[in-house]
Amino acid sequence: MAMAGDAAARAAAGRRVVLGQRAAPGLPPRARRGQTLSGHRAIPARQARLPAQARAAGWLWPGAAQFGLDKATLYDAGKLPDIAQRLATLLAQHPNDAHLHLLQGDVHAQQQAYEPASAAYQRAIALDPNLVQAHYSLALVSAHLGNLDQAMALAERAATLDAWRPAYVLLLASYYVQRQDYTRAETLYQQTLQRHRTLVLTYVDLANSHRARGQFAEARDYLA
């Protein structure tokens, strides 16, 4: 149904990746030994002087700040091939970083390579089962691949992990609409509006749901 597609598109918009507007110079052909992705020299362990408790907990390690910066500025490369190249370099250095696999899934998804995107998101979840964005993104990809049951399960998991983020809850509601389970969809729409009363399009989704059930008076109430 058209309204189900509209609702899913609006929910998906919350997760859409926007490429950086500023073009940044690409990675040198061969980074010198001891340099990070940005070209800055890594801090030797003996100079890091990290608190012993933080080191033991794994919170901090020499070069952690630069690694975080490299991830945060990944999309500054501008063009998708350059982003993919920088991401491949980071993944080679940090193959067990869940967020990097999440970003790799995003890159594949933007290229409409949904099978590789699905694999990357699954790897991210395996590394960090509570990484809510990976569950959400894998739900979107699963829907693209025609697996609505899996998409619904993943969207439900994302909404459970972060019930206050409207995009996660609304995506699950849109899948209920596709299944014509309007009662559950309306419950989620109402819960969302209780927390976020300014989400105007959610009132439209509620009206469409009631209209699909032939409840035209209730539908008008949400559009008044």
Contacts in CASP RR format, 6 or more apart in sequence:
PFRMAT RR
TARGET T0000
AUTHOR 0000-0000-0000
METHOD contacts of the structure
MODEL  1
MAMAGDAAARAAAGRRVVLGQRAAPGLPPRARRGQTLSGHRAIPARQARL
PAQARAAGWLWPGAAQFGLDKATLYDAGKLPDIAQRLATLLAQHPNDAHL
HLLQGDVHAQQQAYEPASAAYQRAIALDPNLVQAHYSLALVSAHLGNLDQ
AMALAERAATLDAWRPAYVLLLASYYVQRQDYTRAETLYQQTLQRHRTLV
LTYVDLANSHRARGQFAEARDYLA
1 177 0 8 1.000
1 178 0 8 1.000
1 212 0 8 1.000
3 177 0 8 1.000
3 205 0 8 1.000
3 208 0 8 1.000
3 212 0 8 1.000
4 174 0 8 1.000
4 177 0 8 1.000
4 178 0 8 1.000
5 174 0 8 1.000
5 178 0 8 1.000
7 170 0 8 1.000
7 173 0 8 1.000
7 174 0 8 1.000
7 177 0 8 1.000
7 205 0 8 1.000
7 208 0 8 1.000
8 143 0 8 1.000
8 171 0 8 1.000
8 174 0 8 1.000
8 175 0 8 1.000
8 178 0 8 1.000
10 170 0 8 1.000
10 174 0 8 1.000
10 201 0 8 1.000
10 205 0 8 1.000
11 167 0 8 1.000
11 170 0 8 1.000
11 171 0 8 1.000
11 173 0 8 1.000
11 174 0 8 1.000
12 140 0 8 1.000
12 167 0 8 1.000
12 171 0 8 1.000
13 167 0 8 1.000
14 167 0 8 1.000
15 133 0 8 1.000
15 136 0 8 1.000
15 137 0 8 1.000
15 140 0 8 1.000
15 167 0 8 1.000
17 75 0 8 1.000
17 106 0 8 1.000
17 110 0 8 1.000
18 75 0 8 1.000
19 75 0 8 1.000
19 78 0 8 1.000
19 79 0 8 1.000
19 80 0 8 1.000
19 83 0 8 1.000
20 75 0 8 1.000
20 76 0 8 1.000
20 78 0 8 1.000
22 76 0 8 1.000
22 78 0 8 1.000
23 77 0 8 1.000
23 78 0 8 1.000
23 79 0 8 1.000
24 73 0 8 1.000
24 76 0 8 1.000
24 77 0 8 1.000
24 78 0 8 1.000
26 77 0 8 1.000
26 82 0 8 1.000
26 85 0 8 1.000
26 86 0 8 1.000
27 37 0 8 1.000
27 85 0 8 1.000
27 86 0 8 1.000
27 89 0 8 1.000
28 39 0 8 1.000
31 37 0 8 1.000
31 39 0 8 1.000
31 89 0 8 1.000
32 39 0 8 1.000
34 41 0 8 1.000
34 42 0 8 1.000
35 41 0 8 1.000
35 42 0 8 1.000
36 42 0 8 1.000
36 63 0 8 1.000
36 66 0 8 1.000
36 67 0 8 1.000
36 70 0 8 1.000
37 70 0 8 1.000
37 86 0 8 1.000
37 89 0 8 1.000
37 90 0 8 1.000
38 66 0 8 1.000
38 69 0 8 1.000
38 70 0 8 1.000
38 73 0 8 1.000
40 66 0 8 1.000
42 62 0 8 1.000
42 63 0 8 1.000
42 66 0 8 1.000
43 62 0 8 1.000
43 63 0 8 1.000
43 66 0 8 1.000
44 62 0 8 1.000
45 62 0 8 1.000
47 62 0 8 1.000
48 60 0 8 1.000
48 61 0 8 1.000
48 62 0 8 1.000
48 63 0 8 1.000
50 60 0 8 1.000
50 61 0 8 1.000
50 62 0 8 1.000
51 60 0 8 1.000
54 60 0 8 1.000
55 61 0 8 1.000
67 90 0 8 1.000
67 94 0 8 1.000
70 86 0 8 1.000
70 90 0 8 1.000
71 90 0 8 1.000
71 97 0 8 1.000
71 99 0 8 1.000
71 100 0 8 1.000
71 103 0 8 1.000
74 83 0 8 1.000
74 86 0 8 1.000
74 87 0 8 1.000
74 90 0 8 1.000
74 103 0 8 1.000
75 83 0 8 1.000
77 83 0 8 1.000
77 85 0 8 1.000
77 86 0 8 1.000
80 107 0 8 1.000
80 110 0 8 1.000
80 111 0 8 1.000
83 107 0 8 1.000
84 107 0 8 1.000
87 100 0 8 1.000
87 103 0 8 1.000
87 104 0 8 1.000
87 107 0 8 1.000
90 97 0 8 1.000
90 100 0 8 1.000
91 97 0 8 1.000
91 100 0 8 1.000
91 101 0 8 1.000
91 104 0 8 1.000
94 100 0 8 1.000
96 127 0 8 1.000
97 127 0 8 1.000
98 123 0 8 1.000
98 124 0 8 1.000
98 125 0 8 1.000
98 127 0 8 1.000
98 128 0 8 1.000
98 131 0 8 1.000
98 134 0 8 1.000
99 124 0 8 1.000
99 128 0 8 1.000
99 131 0 8 1.000
101 120 0 8 1.000
101 121 0 8 1.000
101 123 0 8 1.000
101 124 0 8 1.000
101 127 0 8 1.000
101 134 0 8 1.000
102 120 0 8 1.000
102 121 0 8 1.000
102 124 0 8 1.000
102 131 0 8 1.000
102 133 0 8 1.000
102 134 0 8 1.000
102 137 0 8 1.000
104 120 0 8 1.000
105 116 0 8 1.000
105 117 0 8 1.000
105 120 0 8 1.000
105 121 0 8 1.000
105 124 0 8 1.000
105 137 0 8 1.000
106 117 0 8 1.000
106 137 0 8 1.000
108 114 0 8 1.000
108 116 0 8 1.000
108 117 0 8 1.000
108 120 0 8 1.000
109 117 0 8 1.000
109 137 0 8 1.000
109 140 0 8 1.000
109 141 0 8 1.000
114 141 0 8 1.000
114 144 0 8 1.000
114 145 0 8 1.000
115 145 0 8 1.000
117 137 0 8 1.000
117 141 0 8 1.000
118 138 0 8 1.000
118 141 0 8 1.000
118 142 0 8 1.000
118 145 0 8 1.000
121 134 0 8 1.000
121 137 0 8 1.000
121 138 0 8 1.000
121 141 0 8 1.000
122 138 0 8 1.000
124 131 0 8 1.000
124 134 0 8 1.000
125 131 0 8 1.000
125 134 0 8 1.000
125 135 0 8 1.000
125 138 0 8 1.000
128 134 0 8 1.000
130 161 0 8 1.000
132 158 0 8 1.000
132 161 0 8 1.000
132 162 0 8 1.000
132 165 0 8 1.000
132 168 0 8 1.000
133 158 0 8 1.000
135 154 0 8 1.000
135 155 0 8 1.000
135 157 0 8 1.000
135 158 0 8 1.000
135 161 0 8 1.000
136 154 0 8 1.000
136 155 0 8 1.000
136 158 0 8 1.000
136 167 0 8 1.000
136 168 0 8 1.000
136 171 0 8 1.000
138 154 0 8 1.000
139 150 0 8 1.000
139 151 0 8 1.000
139 152 0 8 1.000
139 154 0 8 1.000
139 155 0 8 1.000
139 158 0 8 1.000
139 171 0 8 1.000
140 151 0 8 1.000
140 171 0 8 1.000
142 148 0 8 1.000
142 150 0 8 1.000
142 151 0 8 1.000
142 154 0 8 1.000
143 151 0 8 1.000
143 175 0 8 1.000
148 175 0 8 1.000
148 178 0 8 1.000
148 179 0 8 1.000
151 175 0 8 1.000
152 172 0 8 1.000
152 175 0 8 1.000
152 176 0 8 1.000
152 179 0 8 1.000
155 168 0 8 1.000
155 171 0 8 1.000
155 172 0 8 1.000
155 175 0 8 1.000
156 172 0 8 1.000
158 168 0 8 1.000
158 171 0 8 1.000
158 172 0 8 1.000
159 168 0 8 1.000
159 169 0 8 1.000
159 171 0 8 1.000
159 172 0 8 1.000
159 188 0 8 1.000
161 168 0 8 1.000
162 168 0 8 1.000
163 169 0 8 1.000
164 195 0 8 1.000
166 192 0 8 1.000
166 195 0 8 1.000
166 196 0 8 1.000
166 199 0 8 1.000
166 202 0 8 1.000
169 188 0 8 1.000
169 191 0 8 1.000
169 192 0 8 1.000
170 188 0 8 1.000
170 189 0 8 1.000
170 192 0 8 1.000
170 202 0 8 1.000
170 205 0 8 1.000
172 188 0 8 1.000
173 184 0 8 1.000
173 185 0 8 1.000
173 188 0 8 1.000
173 189 0 8 1.000
173 192 0 8 1.000
173 205 0 8 1.000
174 185 0 8 1.000
174 205 0 8 1.000
176 182 0 8 1.000
176 184 0 8 1.000
176 185 0 8 1.000
176 188 0 8 1.000
177 185 0 8 1.000
177 205 0 8 1.000
177 208 0 8 1.000
177 209 0 8 1.000
177 212 0 8 1.000
180 212 0 8 1.000
182 209 0 8 1.000
182 210 0 8 1.000
182 212 0 8 1.000
182 213 0 8 1.000
185 205 0 8 1.000
185 209 0 8 1.000
186 206 0 8 1.000
186 209 0 8 1.000
186 210 0 8 1.000
189 202 0 8 1.000
189 205 0 8 1.000
189 206 0 8 1.000
189 209 0 8 1.000
190 206 0 8 1.000
192 199 0 8 1.000
192 202 0 8 1.000
193 199 0 8 1.000
193 202 0 8 1.000
193 203 0 8 1.000
193 206 0 8 1.000
196 202 0 8 1.000
203 222 0 8 1.000
203 223 0 8 1.000
204 222 0 8 1.000
204 223 0 8 1.000
206 219 0 8 1.000
206 222 0 8 1.000
207 219 0 8 1.000
207 220 0 8 1.000
207 222 0 8 1.000
207 223 0 8 1.000
208 219 0 8 1.000
210 216 0 8 1.000
210 218 0 8 1.000
210 219 0 8 1.000
210 222 0 8 1.000
211 219 0 8 1.000
END
